[in-house]
Amino acid sequence: MGIRKLADQISGALALRHFLCNFDFVMEDLPVER
């Protein structure tokens, strides 16, 4: 059916979103002009 593949894609997207949110949080802490 491909449900496992779909679940992998969803978990991957959530992990990527979590990583990007943490990255933005870290970039806000750094005194760097972007």
Contact map, one row per residue, 1 for C-alpha under 8 A:
1110000000000000000000000000000000
1111110000000000000000000000000000
1111111000000000000000000000000000
0111111100000000000000000000000000
0111111110000000000000000000000000
0111111111000000000000000000000000
0011111111100000000000000000000000
0001111111110000000000000000000000
0000111111111000000000000000000000
0000011111111100000000000000000000
0000001111111110000000000000000000
0000000111111111000000000000000000
0000000011111111100000000000000000
0000000001111111110000000000000000
0000000000111111111000000000000000
0000000000011111111100000000000000
0000000000001111111110000000000000
0000000000000111111111000000000000
0000000000000011111111100000000000
0000000000000001111111110000000000
0000000000000000111111111000000000
0000000000000000011111111100000000
0000000000000000001111111110000000
0000000000000000000111111111000000
0000000000000000000011111111100000
0000000000000000000001111111110000
0000000000000000000000111111110100
0000000000000000000000011111111000
0000000000000000000000001111111000
0000000000000000000000000111111100
0000000000000000000000000001111110
0000000000000000000000000010011111
0000000000000000000000000000001111
0000000000000000000000000000000111
